[in-house]
């Protein structure tokens, strides 16, 4: 491929752009990432990683690195005016379960997370191109012509790049959405907002997330970061007496505000690395696609940071778009598949904005009950219940005619029965028939293929499904034969990628499959870890699902 071209050009090197690039690169799609900044920014920003995002990091192969550097969300410590303190968890503590191996929130600053993603991209010979600013784009049926400026000042040169597709992941003030002429719908509340930043603080225990005062009154919160040895804390501040504009311009003023609110003589405030004024802004783009150009992440939706949904929603955008772009770019799927990106993501983003805005209003509500704690979070924000049950891309033969409208897209993290469009649960304790090794489904799931789970109690019953799978592109469908725990005389199944014994019964329970004689159920799990199809008995449902997607 020529140096001035790429199959997919990604504009922006934040988490959204990098995750989308990594999804594409792992699928063998030539991708380039350009970034207008001349250096990678420091700071925490989107540092709260929800369990659903941890799932996706597992499928991308970066979860171990994230967990090694990051840390579990610490309990909050609310200081009283009399010097006492109350300790409580922001989320209800949850233990790992067979379905949800990573149930807690992990903190990792955006700068560190992006560093991990960039390192993984290097394995595919993809480096972020710094100091490259998009200036224009034109598209036709053949592709997208992009003009960029590379370098700064007198050394800047203009280049023309060619791409089949462009993804705008360049943030709320990015240029891609503006060049497409897409409007951001919503509202800005100038009077409501917070200060965010990173600062050095000595004299605080980094085992807690500390908070003084209660919004909307003067309030300061200081949360430890992964840079514990440097005493770097992430700060949030708000209040009636806080002049946010002045604080950003005068760090001494802000230091004085912190001392006045905390009234802690042992608190030693050092360097302030970053400080920004966030104004309440809740908006989403009217569309996520214009022909061959897409927007994702903050370029498509801006929101309150309360609830920590933004970055996590952006990662879900990136993987949803990435696996679909990969199939189309590799000429394996119909271009119409790309239309399901907006079909699936816009209703979820709408609900995300509802949840995060409701939290913001409650946090800053002067009439909130004195006993109400604005820092407590409900479990829906863990994003384990986010679903696409209404999507035209899913097939559900167990619940025909149900879930056809995109309502309550955050659902619940615990559902009575799994449906097509739901998060695919993990299932540990599987015994590999060929090797005897113990494995789990999350070790199998990847962003590079669909996984077909074939539940049977007789080896010969897998044949019809495997015959159908063989008609589709090689390497894009991974077949797993699962024998229920009660099955006797299990043997390997020729043609299957993997055959396992559901020894601990977690797979059958998680996917709602009855364990017993005559078991013949199939589940298709998408590359983004959502259930694409539930097929009962008649294996032609597998064919129906993939025929809607693949060009064969």
C-alpha positions as CSV (number, residue, x, y, z in Angstrom):
1,X,0.0,0.0,0.0
2,X,1.4,3.5,-0.9
3,X,2.8,5.6,1.9
4,X,0.1,8.2,1.5
5,X,-2.8,5.8,1.9
6,X,-4.5,3.5,4.4
7,X,-7.6,1.3,4.3
8,X,-8.8,3.1,7.5
9,X,-7.5,6.5,8.7
10,X,-8.3,7.3,12.3
11,X,-8.2,10.9,13.4
12,X,-7.3,11.2,17.1
13,X,-5.2,9.1,19.4
14,X,-7.2,9.0,22.6
15,X,-8.7,5.7,23.9
16,X,-11.4,5.7,21.3
17,X,-9.0,6.0,18.3
18,X,-6.5,3.6,19.7
19,X,-9.0,0.9,20.5
20,X,-10.6,1.2,17.1
21,X,-7.1,1.0,15.5
22,X,-6.2,-2.0,17.6
23,X,-9.4,-3.8,16.7
24,X,-8.7,-3.1,13.0
25,X,-5.0,-4.0,13.2
26,X,-5.8,-7.4,14.9
27,X,-8.2,-8.1,12.0
28,X,-5.4,-7.4,9.4
29,X,-6.7,-4.1,8.2
30,X,-4.1,-1.5,7.3
31,X,-4.7,1.5,9.5
32,X,-3.1,4.8,10.3
33,X,-3.7,7.0,13.3
34,X,-3.0,10.8,13.1
35,X,-2.9,13.2,16.0
36,X,-2.8,17.0,15.9
37,X,-0.9,17.3,19.2
38,X,2.9,17.2,19.0
39,X,3.2,15.1,22.2
40,X,1.0,12.7,24.1
41,X,-0.9,14.4,26.9
42,X,-0.5,13.5,30.6
43,X,-3.3,13.2,33.1
44,X,-6.0,11.1,34.5
45,X,-9.2,12.2,32.6
46,X,-11.2,9.1,31.8
47,X,-9.7,7.0,34.5
48,X,-12.6,4.9,35.7
49,X,-12.7,1.6,33.8
50,X,-16.0,-0.2,34.1
51,X,-16.3,-4.0,34.1
52,X,-17.8,-4.0,30.6
53,X,-14.7,-2.2,29.3
54,X,-12.5,-4.7,31.2
55,X,-14.3,-7.5,29.2
56,X,-13.3,-5.7,26.0
57,X,-9.7,-5.2,27.1
58,X,-9.6,-9.0,27.7
59,X,-10.8,-9.7,24.1
60,X,-8.2,-7.2,22.8
61,X,-5.4,-8.8,24.8
62,X,-4.5,-5.8,27.0
63,X,-6.3,-6.6,30.2
64,X,-3.3,-8.1,32.0
65,X,-1.3,-4.9,31.4
66,X,-4.2,-2.7,32.5
67,X,-4.6,-4.7,35.7
68,X,-0.9,-4.7,36.4
69,X,-0.7,-0.9,36.3
70,X,-4.2,0.0,37.5
71,X,-5.8,-0.6,40.8
72,X,-9.3,-1.3,42.2
73,X,-11.5,1.6,43.1
74,X,-10.7,2.6,46.7
75,X,-13.5,3.3,49.3
76,X,-14.5,6.9,49.7
77,X,-13.7,8.7,53.0
78,X,-16.1,11.6,53.7
79,X,-14.8,14.0,56.3
80,X,-17.2,15.7,58.7
81,X,-17.0,19.3,59.9
82,X,-16.1,18.0,63.4
83,X,-13.0,16.2,62.1
84,X,-14.6,12.7,61.9
85,X,-15.0,10.6,58.8
86,X,-17.3,8.1,57.2
87,X,-15.9,5.4,54.9
88,X,-18.1,3.8,52.3
89,X,-17.9,2.2,48.8
90,X,-19.1,4.2,45.8
91,X,-20.5,0.9,44.3
92,X,-21.9,-2.0,46.1
93,X,-18.9,-4.4,46.5
94,X,-19.2,-7.5,44.3
95,X,-17.1,-10.7,44.2
96,X,-16.0,-12.2,41.0
97,X,-18.5,-14.7,39.6
98,X,-18.4,-17.3,36.8
99,X,-20.3,-14.9,34.5
100,X,-18.4,-11.7,35.6
101,X,-14.8,-12.3,36.4
102,X,-14.0,-8.6,36.7
103,X,-16.9,-7.1,38.7
104,X,-15.2,-4.0,40.1
105,X,-14.1,-0.6,38.8
106,X,-10.4,-0.3,38.0
107,X,-8.7,3.1,38.1
108,X,-6.0,3.9,35.5
109,X,-5.2,7.3,34.1
110,X,-5.9,7.9,30.5
111,X,-2.3,8.6,29.7
112,X,-1.2,5.3,31.1
113,X,-4.0,3.4,29.4
114,X,-3.2,5.0,26.1
115,X,0.4,4.0,26.6
116,X,-0.6,0.4,26.9
117,X,-2.7,0.6,23.8
118,X,0.0,2.2,21.8
119,X,2.5,-0.5,22.8
120,X,0.0,-3.1,21.6
121,X,-0.4,-1.3,18.3
122,X,3.3,-1.3,17.8
123,X,3.2,-5.1,17.4
124,X,1.2,-4.5,14.2
125,X,3.7,-1.8,13.1
126,X,1.2,1.0,13.8
127,X,2.6,4.2,15.3
128,X,0.6,7.3,16.1
129,X,1.7,10.1,13.7
130,X,2.0,13.2,15.9
131,X,1.7,16.8,14.8
132,X,-0.6,15.9,11.8
133,X,-3.7,18.1,11.6
134,X,-6.7,17.2,9.4
135,X,-7.7,20.2,7.2
136,X,-10.2,18.8,4.7
137,X,-11.9,15.6,3.4
138,X,-13.8,14.7,0.3
139,X,-15.4,11.4,-0.4
140,X,-16.9,9.5,-3.3
141,X,-17.9,5.9,-4.1
142,X,-14.2,4.9,-4.3
143,X,-13.0,6.3,-1.0
144,X,-12.0,9.4,1.0
145,X,-9.4,12.0,0.0
146,X,-7.9,13.7,3.1
147,X,-5.7,16.7,3.3
148,X,-3.5,17.1,6.3
149,X,-0.9,19.5,7.6
150,X,2.2,17.8,9.0
151,X,4.5,19.8,11.3
152,X,4.3,23.2,12.9
153,X,5.0,26.8,11.8
154,X,7.4,27.4,8.9
155,X,8.1,23.7,8.8
156,X,4.5,22.7,8.2
157,X,3.8,20.8,4.9
158,X,0.5,19.8,3.3
159,X,-0.1,16.2,2.3
160,X,-2.9,14.4,0.6
161,X,-3.9,10.9,2.0
162,X,-6.2,8.3,0.5
163,X,-8.4,6.0,2.6
164,X,-11.3,3.7,2.1
165,X,-12.8,4.9,5.4
166,X,-12.2,7.6,8.0
167,X,-13.0,7.5,11.7
168,X,-13.2,10.7,13.6
169,X,-12.1,10.1,17.2
170,X,-10.8,13.6,17.7
171,X,-12.9,14.7,20.7
172,X,-15.7,17.1,21.4
173,X,-13.9,19.9,19.6
174,X,-12.6,17.8,16.8
175,X,-12.7,18.7,13.1
176,X,-14.2,15.6,11.5
177,X,-17.7,16.2,12.8
178,X,-17.5,19.8,11.7
179,X,-16.3,18.9,8.2
180,X,-19.2,16.5,7.9
181,X,-21.7,19.2,8.9
182,X,-23.2,17.1,11.7
183,X,-24.8,19.0,14.6
184,X,-24.5,18.2,18.3
185,X,-27.9,18.2,19.9
186,X,-28.4,18.9,23.6
187,X,-27.7,21.6,26.1
188,X,-24.9,23.5,28.0
189,X,-25.4,24.7,31.5
190,X,-22.8,27.4,32.0
191,X,-23.5,27.9,35.7
192,X,-22.9,24.2,36.5
193,X,-19.5,22.5,36.5
194,X,-16.4,21.2,38.2
195,X,-12.7,21.7,38.3
196,X,-10.7,18.7,37.3
197,X,-7.0,18.2,37.5
198,X,-4.0,16.3,38.8
199,X,-1.8,17.5,41.7
200,X,0.9,16.4,44.1
201,X,-0.5,16.0,47.7
202,X,1.4,14.8,50.7
203,X,-0.1,13.9,54.1
204,X,-3.0,11.8,52.7
205,X,-3.5,8.0,52.9
206,X,-3.6,6.8,49.3
207,X,-5.8,3.8,50.3
208,X,-8.9,6.1,50.2
209,X,-10.7,8.5,47.9
210,X,-11.0,11.6,50.1
211,X,-13.8,14.1,50.0
212,X,-14.5,17.2,52.1
213,X,-17.8,19.2,52.0
214,X,-20.9,18.2,50.1
215,X,-21.9,19.6,46.7
216,X,-23.4,21.9,45.6
217,X,-21.6,23.6,48.6
218,X,-17.9,23.9,48.6
219,X,-16.4,20.5,48.0
220,X,-13.0,19.0,47.3
221,X,-12.3,15.4,46.4
222,X,-8.8,13.9,46.1
223,X,-8.4,10.4,44.6
224,X,-5.2,8.4,44.5
225,X,-3.8,7.5,41.1
226,X,-1.5,4.8,39.8
227,X,1.3,7.2,40.5
228,X,1.2,6.6,44.2
229,X,5.0,6.8,44.7
230,X,4.8,10.3,43.4
231,X,1.9,11.3,45.6
232,X,-0.2,12.4,42.6
233,X,-3.9,12.7,43.3
234,X,-6.8,13.3,40.9
235,X,-8.9,16.3,42.1
236,X,-12.5,17.4,41.6
237,X,-13.8,20.6,43.1
238,X,-17.0,22.6,43.0
239,X,-18.8,25.0,45.2
240,X,-20.6,28.3,45.6
241,X,-17.5,30.3,46.6
242,X,-15.2,28.7,44.0
243,X,-14.3,30.9,41.1
244,X,-13.4,28.2,38.6
245,X,-12.1,30.6,36.0
246,X,-9.8,32.2,38.4
247,X,-8.6,28.9,39.8
248,X,-7.5,27.8,36.3
249,X,-5.5,31.0,35.9
250,X,-4.2,31.3,39.5
251,X,-3.0,28.1,41.1
252,X,-2.3,29.8,44.4
253,X,-5.9,30.8,44.6
254,X,-6.9,27.2,44.1
255,X,-4.4,25.9,46.7
256,X,-6.0,28.4,49.2
257,X,-9.5,27.1,48.3
258,X,-8.4,23.5,49.0
259,X,-6.9,24.4,52.4
260,X,-10.0,26.3,53.4
261,X,-12.3,23.4,52.5
262,X,-10.2,20.6,53.9
263,X,-9.1,22.4,57.0
264,X,-6.3,19.8,57.3
265,X,-3.0,21.3,58.5
266,X,-1.1,18.2,57.5
267,X,-2.1,18.5,53.9
268,X,0.8,19.6,51.8
269,X,-0.1,20.7,48.2
270,X,2.8,20.5,45.7
271,X,2.8,21.0,42.0
272,X,-0.4,21.2,40.0
273,X,0.2,19.3,36.8
274,X,-3.2,19.9,35.2
275,X,-6.3,21.9,36.0
276,X,-9.3,22.5,33.8
277,X,-12.8,24.0,34.1
278,X,-15.6,21.6,33.0
279,X,-19.0,23.2,32.2
280,X,-22.0,21.0,32.2
281,X,-22.4,20.0,28.5
282,X,-24.8,17.2,27.5
283,X,-24.9,16.6,23.7
284,X,-24.9,13.9,21.1
285,X,-24.4,14.0,17.4
286,X,-27.4,13.8,15.1
287,X,-25.7,10.9,13.2
288,X,-22.6,8.8,13.5
289,X,-21.9,8.2,9.8
290,X,-21.9,10.1,6.6
291,X,-21.1,7.7,3.8
292,X,-17.5,6.5,4.4
293,X,-16.7,8.7,7.4
294,X,-17.7,7.9,11.0
295,X,-17.4,9.6,14.3
296,X,-17.0,7.9,17.7
297,X,-16.3,8.7,21.4
298,X,-16.3,12.3,22.5
299,X,-16.5,13.4,18.8
300,X,-20.0,11.9,18.9
301,X,-21.2,12.6,22.4
302,X,-20.3,14.8,25.3
303,X,-21.7,14.4,28.8
304,X,-21.3,14.8,32.5
305,X,-18.3,13.0,34.1
306,X,-20.6,11.9,36.9
307,X,-21.0,8.1,36.6
308,X,-17.8,7.7,34.5
309,X,-19.7,6.6,31.5
310,X,-18.1,8.6,28.7
311,X,-14.8,6.9,28.2
312,X,-16.3,3.5,28.7
313,X,-19.1,4.3,26.2
314,X,-16.4,5.5,23.8
315,X,-14.6,2.1,24.0
316,X,-17.8,0.3,23.2
317,X,-18.2,2.7,20.2
318,X,-14.7,1.8,19.0
319,X,-15.0,-2.0,19.2
320,X,-18.6,-2.0,17.7
321,X,-17.4,0.1,14.7
322,X,-14.0,-1.6,14.5
323,X,-15.1,-5.2,14.0
324,X,-17.7,-4.2,11.5
325,X,-15.3,-2.0,9.5
326,X,-12.8,-4.9,9.5
327,X,-15.3,-7.3,7.8
328,X,-16.3,-4.7,5.2
329,X,-12.7,-3.5,4.6
330,X,-11.6,-7.1,4.0
331,X,-14.5,-7.5,1.5
332,X,-16.0,-10.2,3.7
333,X,-19.3,-8.4,4.7
334,X,-21.9,-6.3,3.0
335,X,-21.4,-2.5,3.4
336,X,-24.8,-2.3,4.9
337,X,-23.3,-3.9,8.0
338,X,-21.8,-0.5,8.8
339,X,-25.3,1.1,9.2
340,X,-25.8,-1.0,12.3
341,X,-23.1,1.0,14.1
342,X,-25.4,3.9,14.6
343,X,-28.5,1.7,14.9
344,X,-27.0,0.1,17.9
345,X,-24.9,2.8,19.5
346,X,-27.2,5.9,19.3
347,X,-30.0,4.4,21.6
348,X,-27.3,3.4,24.1
349,X,-25.7,6.8,24.1
350,X,-29.1,8.4,24.6
351,X,-29.6,6.4,27.7
352,X,-26.0,7.0,28.9
353,X,-26.7,10.7,28.7
354,X,-29.8,10.3,30.7
355,X,-28.1,8.4,33.5
356,X,-25.0,10.7,33.7
357,X,-27.1,13.9,33.5
358,X,-29.5,12.7,36.2
359,X,-26.4,12.0,38.4
360,X,-25.1,15.5,37.7
361,X,-28.3,17.2,38.6
362,X,-28.6,15.1,41.8
363,X,-25.0,15.9,42.8
364,X,-25.5,19.7,42.3
365,X,-29.1,19.8,43.7
366,X,-29.3,22.3,46.5
367,X,-32.7,20.8,47.5
368,X,-31.3,17.2,47.8
369,X,-32.3,15.5,51.0
370,X,-29.6,16.0,53.6
371,X,-29.4,12.2,54.1
372,X,-28.9,11.5,50.4
373,X,-25.3,10.7,49.5
374,X,-24.4,12.1,46.0
375,X,-21.4,9.8,45.7
376,X,-23.3,6.5,45.7
377,X,-23.6,4.8,42.3
378,X,-26.2,2.2,41.1
379,X,-25.0,-1.0,39.5
380,X,-26.4,-0.2,36.0
381,X,-23.4,2.1,35.6
382,X,-21.1,-0.9,35.6
383,X,-22.5,-1.3,32.0
384,X,-22.9,-5.1,32.3
385,X,-26.5,-4.7,31.3
386,X,-26.0,-2.7,28.2
387,X,-27.6,-4.6,25.3
388,X,-28.7,-4.5,21.7
389,X,-31.8,-6.7,21.9
390,X,-33.6,-4.5,19.3
391,X,-30.9,-4.6,16.7
392,X,-31.6,-5.8,13.2
393,X,-28.2,-7.6,13.5
394,X,-29.3,-10.1,16.2
395,X,-31.4,-13.2,15.9
396,X,-33.3,-14.7,18.9
397,X,-35.2,-17.9,18.3
398,X,-35.9,-18.3,22.0
399,X,-37.8,-15.0,22.5
400,X,-39.4,-14.4,19.1
401,X,-41.1,-11.0,18.9
402,X,-39.7,-9.7,22.2
403,X,-37.2,-6.9,22.7
404,X,-37.8,-5.2,19.4
405,X,-37.7,-1.6,20.7
406,X,-34.5,0.2,22.0
407,X,-35.9,0.9,25.4
408,X,-33.9,0.7,28.7
409,X,-30.7,-0.1,26.8
410,X,-28.7,-0.2,30.0
411,X,-31.0,-3.0,31.2
412,X,-29.8,-4.7,34.4
413,X,-26.5,-6.3,35.1
414,X,-28.4,-9.4,36.2
415,X,-31.0,-10.8,33.8
416,X,-33.4,-13.6,34.4
417,X,-32.7,-15.2,31.0
418,X,-30.2,-14.3,28.4
419,X,-31.4,-12.9,25.1
420,X,-29.8,-12.2,21.8
421,X,-28.1,-8.7,22.1
422,X,-27.1,-9.2,25.7
423,X,-23.6,-9.3,27.1
424,X,-22.1,-12.8,26.6
425,X,-21.1,-14.1,30.1
426,X,-17.9,-15.9,30.9
427,X,-17.9,-19.6,31.8
428,X,-14.8,-21.0,33.6
429,X,-14.1,-24.6,34.5
430,X,-14.3,-26.0,30.9
431,X,-12.2,-29.1,30.3
432,X,-10.5,-29.3,26.9
433,X,-11.4,-32.7,25.5
434,X,-8.1,-32.9,23.5
435,X,-5.6,-31.8,26.1
436,X,-7.4,-32.0,29.5
437,X,-6.5,-28.4,30.2
438,X,-8.9,-26.1,32.0
439,X,-10.1,-23.1,30.2
440,X,-12.9,-20.5,30.1
441,X,-14.9,-18.8,27.4
442,X,-13.3,-15.4,27.8
443,X,-10.0,-17.0,26.8
444,X,-11.7,-17.9,23.5
445,X,-13.5,-14.7,22.7
446,X,-11.6,-12.3,20.4
447,X,-12.4,-9.2,18.4
448,X,-11.2,-11.0,15.3
449,X,-14.0,-13.6,14.9
450,X,-17.5,-14.7,15.8
451,X,-17.6,-17.6,18.2
452,X,-20.3,-20.3,17.7
453,X,-21.1,-22.3,20.9
454,X,-22.5,-25.7,19.9
455,X,-24.2,-27.3,22.9
456,X,-24.7,-31.1,22.3
457,X,-24.7,-34.4,24.2
458,X,-23.8,-36.5,21.2
459,X,-20.7,-35.8,19.1
460,X,-22.5,-36.5,15.8
461,X,-25.0,-33.8,16.5
462,X,-22.4,-31.1,15.9
463,X,-22.0,-32.1,12.3
464,X,-24.8,-30.0,10.7
465,X,-23.7,-26.8,12.4
466,X,-20.1,-27.3,11.5
467,X,-21.0,-28.0,7.9
468,X,-22.8,-24.7,7.7
469,X,-19.9,-22.8,9.4
470,X,-17.5,-24.3,6.8
471,X,-19.2,-22.3,4.0
472,X,-18.1,-18.9,5.5
473,X,-14.7,-17.2,5.4
474,X,-11.9,-19.2,7.1
475,X,-10.7,-17.8,10.4
476,X,-13.7,-15.5,10.9
477,X,-15.8,-18.1,12.8
478,X,-14.5,-20.1,15.8
479,X,-16.5,-23.1,16.7
480,X,-16.7,-24.5,20.3
481,X,-18.5,-27.8,21.0
482,X,-19.7,-27.9,24.6
483,X,-20.8,-31.1,26.2
484,X,-23.1,-30.4,29.3
485,X,-21.8,-31.5,32.7
486,X,-24.0,-34.6,32.7
487,X,-22.7,-36.0,29.4
488,X,-20.9,-39.4,29.4
489,X,-18.5,-40.8,26.8
490,X,-17.4,-37.4,25.4
491,X,-15.1,-37.5,22.4
492,X,-13.3,-34.9,20.3
493,X,-15.3,-33.6,17.3
494,X,-13.4,-33.4,14.0
495,X,-13.9,-30.0,12.3
496,X,-14.5,-28.1,15.5
497,X,-11.9,-25.6,16.7
498,X,-12.4,-26.6,20.3
499,X,-14.4,-29.2,22.2
500,X,-14.9,-28.9,25.9
501,X,-16.7,-30.5,28.8
502,X,-18.8,-28.0,30.8
503,X,-17.6,-29.6,34.0
504,X,-18.8,-26.9,36.4
505,X,-22.0,-26.3,34.5
506,X,-21.3,-22.6,34.1
507,X,-21.7,-22.5,30.4
508,X,-25.1,-24.1,30.3
509,X,-26.3,-21.9,33.2
510,X,-24.9,-18.7,31.7
511,X,-26.4,-19.3,28.3
512,X,-29.7,-20.8,29.4
513,X,-29.1,-24.2,27.9
514,X,-30.8,-27.2,29.6
515,X,-28.4,-29.9,30.6
516,X,-29.6,-33.4,29.6
517,X,-30.3,-35.9,26.9
518,X,-31.1,-34.3,23.5
519,X,-29.4,-31.0,24.1
520,X,-29.0,-29.1,20.8
521,X,-28.6,-25.4,21.3
522,X,-26.4,-22.9,19.5
523,X,-25.2,-19.5,20.6
524,X,-23.3,-17.0,18.4
525,X,-21.1,-14.5,20.2
526,X,-20.0,-11.5,18.3
527,X,-16.4,-10.1,18.2
528,X,-17.5,-7.4,20.7
529,X,-18.7,-9.9,23.2
530,X,-22.4,-9.5,22.7
531,X,-24.7,-12.5,21.9
532,X,-25.5,-12.2,18.2
533,X,-27.9,-15.1,18.0
534,X,-29.7,-17.8,20.1
535,X,-30.5,-20.7,17.9
536,X,-32.6,-23.6,19.3
537,X,-32.7,-27.0,17.5
538,X,-32.8,-25.9,13.9
539,X,-29.3,-25.1,12.8
540,X,-30.4,-23.1,9.8
541,X,-30.7,-20.2,12.2
542,X,-26.9,-20.1,12.1
543,X,-27.1,-19.8,8.3
544,X,-29.7,-17.1,8.5
545,X,-27.6,-15.0,10.9
546,X,-24.3,-15.2,8.9
547,X,-26.0,-14.8,5.5
548,X,-27.2,-11.4,6.6
549,X,-23.6,-10.4,7.2
550,X,-21.2,-12.1,5.0
551,X,-20.5,-11.8,1.3
552,X,-20.0,-15.3,0.1
